[in-house]
C-alpha cells in the first residue's frame, strides 16, 4: 500500500497496546501457546497483524451494513401494522450505549481501572463524538433517499476527505501517487452513482440529490472523526478502550438530547414495543457496531487513519457483493 510502511508498523507495535488480549499477566508467566502467546505472535507478524484488523473491521461492518439496511428500508409487522423504522438517532443511541458498556467491561475485567479516568481534555472526546453522531445519522438518513449499493459505494470516497483532514489537523504530506489513487477511487464511485437506479426502495419521491448531500456530510464528518482519533492516540497515552468509553459516552448524551428535543424518543420506544422483532434486530445491529468499533479504534491507533480508510474502501465493495 502507498499509505503504509513497515517501519511505521514496527514503531506502532512498540507502543505495546494489547487491545484484544484480556488475560492478565502474572509475574514470571511465560508466553506459551495460550491466548497471550498467540496474540504476541500475531502482533510480531506485520501482515498477519494487519490481516486480523482487516478481518475484524470488514467482517463486523459488513454484518452491520446488512442489518442497517434491514432496519431502515424493510417494514416491520404485517397488514395494517406494517411500519418502517424512521428514528436514526435512536439507533445511534443504542449503538453507543452498547459500545460504552463494552469498554467499561473490558477495562474492569482486564484490571485497567486507572483507564476509567479521562486522559485528554473532555472537549477532545466531545469533538470525536459530535462528528461521529452527525456522520452516523447522515448515513442512516441517506438510506431513505438512496439505494443501499449507492450509499455503500459512496463511502469508498472517504480516502480523499481523510487526506484533506490529515493535512489540516495532522500537518501530513502526501505524494502525487497518493492523491491519484484517492481521486481514481472517488471518480469511480461518482460514475457508478450517476448511472442506474439510485433511489431508495422506501423513498416516495425522486429526491436522490438530498441523499447525495447527506452522503457528502457523512464523508466530511467521518473523515474528521478518524483523523482526530488518530491525533488523540498520538498526542496522549490513550488506550483503545479509554477513547471508546468517553467518545461513546458523549455520543450517547448528544443522541439523547437530539431525541428529546425532536420528540422522537417516545415514538421510537413505542415502535420497538409494537414490533419486538425490530428490537432484536436493533440489538444485533448494536452488537455488530460495538465489536466493529473496537476493531476500528485499534486499527486507527496501530496503523493510522488513512490505512483505515483504505480498509473501509475494500469493505464497501464486499458489502455490495
N, C-alpha and C positions, 0 to 999 in steps of 0.2 A: 504494500500500500504506500502511496506517496505521502501519506499523512502520519506515518508512524515508523520509528526506527528501533532497532534492538537496544541501543544504548538508553533510550527513553524507558523501555520496559524494565531494564535492569535497575535503573535509578528508582523507578516507582516500586519495584519489588522490594528494594532495600528498606522501604518505609515500614515493612513488617506487619501490615494490617492483615488479619485473618478473618475476613468478614463472614466466611461460611464454615469456619472451624470453631464449633461451640464447645468442644470438650476441654475442660480446664486442665492446665498442665501442672503436674506435681513436681516438686523438686527431685531431680535425679531421674525423672521419667525419660525414657528414650523414645525416639520416633520409630516405632516398629511398623508393622503392616496395618496398624489401626487407622482410624479416620484422620487423625492428626498427621501421621506419616504420609498418607495418600495425598492429603491436601498440600503438604510441603513439596511432594513430587510434582504435583500439577503446577504449582507456582514456579518451580525451578525450570520447567519446560515452557519456553515462551509461547510456542504455537498451541500447546495443549491448554495453557492458561487462557489465552485469547479464545480458543475454541469453546472452553467452558462458559466464558462470558457470552459469547455469541449464542450458544445453545440456550442459556437462561433467558436472555433478552428476547431472542426471536421466538422461542417456543411459547413462553408465557404471554407475550404480547400478541402473538397470533391467536391464541385462545381468547385473550381479552378482546381482540377485534371482532371475532365471531360472535361473542356474547354481546358486545356493544351493538352490533347490527341487529341482533335478535331483539334486544330491548327497545331500541329506538325506532325500528321500522316494521316490526311484526306485531299485530294486535294480540292482546290477551283477552281471554274469555270467549264466549260464543253467543251468537244471536244478538239480542238487544243489549247484552252486557259486554259486547266486544269493544275494547278501547285500546288506543295506542298510548304508550307512556310518553309524557311530554316534559318531564321535570329533570332537566340535565343537572342542575345544581344538587339535586338530591342524590344522584349517582356519585357526583364528586365528593359530597359529604361522607357517604358510607365508605367509599374507597379510601379516603384519607383517614377516617377514624380507624378502619381496619389496619392500615399501614402503621399508624401511630401506636396502636395496641401491640402489633408485632414487634416494633422497635423496642418498646418498653420490656416486653417479654424476653427478647434476645439479650438485652443488656443485663437484666436481672439474672437470667439463667447462666450467663457466661461470667457472672461475678464482676461486671464492669459498672458498678453502681455510680462511680465517680463521673461517668459519662452521661448520667441523667441530668447534669447541670449544663447550661449553655456554655460553649467555649468561644462564641463570637457574639457581637452585639445583636440584640434581638431584631433590629431593623433589617439586618442582612438575611436572617431566616425569613422575615416577612416579605422581603423583595422576591425571593425564590418562590414563596407560597403564592403571592399575588399573581405572578406571571404564570404559575402552574394552574391556578384556578381559572384564569382567563383563557389560557390555551386549551385546557381540557373542555371547558364549556363551549368554546368555539368549535372544537372537533365534534362534540355531541350534536350541537345545533346544526352543523353543516350537513349531517345525515338527513335532516328534514328537507333539504333542498338539492342535495347531490346524491348520486348513486354511490354505493359502498366502494366499488372499484375506483371511481374517480376521486373520492375522498381519500382513499388509502394511497393511491398513486401520487396524489398531490403532496403527501408527506415526504415523498422522495426528494422534493426540492429543498429540504431543510439544511442541506450542506452549505448552501450559499448564505443564508442568514446566520448560521453558526460561524462562518468565516468572517462575516462583517462584524458581528458582535465580538469575535475574538480579537479583531484589530482594534476595536473601540475600548473594550474592557481589559483585555489581557496584553494589549500592545504587541500582538503576534504579527509575524510577517509570513506571507505565503508566496510560493513560486507561481510562475505563469502556468505551469503544469497543473497545479492545484486548482487554479481558477478555471482552466479549460475543462477539467474533469467535472467540476461542480456545474459549470454552465451547460455542458453537454447533457448531464442528467436532468437539469432544470428544463432545458429545451425539449427533451424527450417527453417529460411529464406534461408540458404545455401543449405539445402537438397531440398527445393522447387525449387530453381534456377537451380539445377543440373539435374532436371527431366523435361520432357515435352518440349514443344516448347518455346524457349526463344527469337527468332529473331523478330525484329520489322516488321510490315507489310509494311513499306516503305524502308526496307533495301534490297539492291541489292546483298549483299554478306553475307556469314556466318561469320561475324566479331563480334560475340557477346562478345568476350573477351575484345574488346575495350570498349564496353558498360559497362562491369563489372568494368573496370578500371575507367571509368567516374563516376560510382556509388560510388566507393571507395573514389574518390576525393570529391564527394558530401558529403559523410558521415563525412569525416575528417574536411572539412571546415565548414559544417553546425554545427557539434559538437562544434568547436571552437567558432563560432558565438554566439550560445545560451549561452555558458558558459561565454564568455566575456561580453555579455549583462548583465548577472546575476551579474558579478563583478562590472560593471559600476553602476547598480542600488544600489548595496550595498555600493559602495565607494563614491558616490556622491548623493546629494539631487536632483535627476533627475526624472522628470515625464515621463510617457509613451510617451506623445506627443513630448516632447523635444528630446528624444532619436530617435524617428521615424523621426522627422524633419531633424536632422543632418546626421543620417545614410543614409536615402534615398537621401538626397542632395548629399552626397559624392558618393553614388551608381550611381546616375544619371550622375555625372561628369565622373566617371570611365567608364560607359557604352557608353557615347558619345565619349570618347577618343578611346575606342575599336572599335566602329562602324566607326569612321572617319579613323583611321589608317588601318583598314582592308577593307575599301572602301565598306562596307555593307550598310551604311546609305542610299545612293541614290537607291540602289537595293530594300531595304525594303520599302522605301516610294513609289517607282514605283509599288511594289507588291500590297500594300493596295489601291493604286489609281486604279489599274486594277481590283481589287476584293473588292468592297465596303463591301460585306458580311464578308470578313476577318476582316476588320476594326471594325465592330460592335462586332464580336466575341472577338477581342483583347480588346475592351473597357469593355466588360463584364468580361473578364479574369482579367483586371486591377482592376475593382471594387471589385471582389471577393478576389483578392490578398490583396488589401488595407484594406478591412474590416477584413480579416483573420490576417493581420499584427498587427492590433490594439489589437485583442484578444491575439495574440502570445506574444506581448511585455507585456501586462498587466498580463498574466499568468506567464511569467518568473519572473516579478517583485514581484508578490504576492506569488507564490508557488515554484519558483526555476527552474533551467534548467533541472534537472533530472525528476521531475514530469511532466514537459512539454514534455520531450522525451517519457515518458510512455503514455501520452495522444496521441501523434503523432503515436505511435505504434498501438493503437486502431483505429485511423483514417485510417491507411493503410489497415487494414483488411476490414473495412467497404467500402473503396474505391474500392477494388477488387470485393466485392459482388455487 
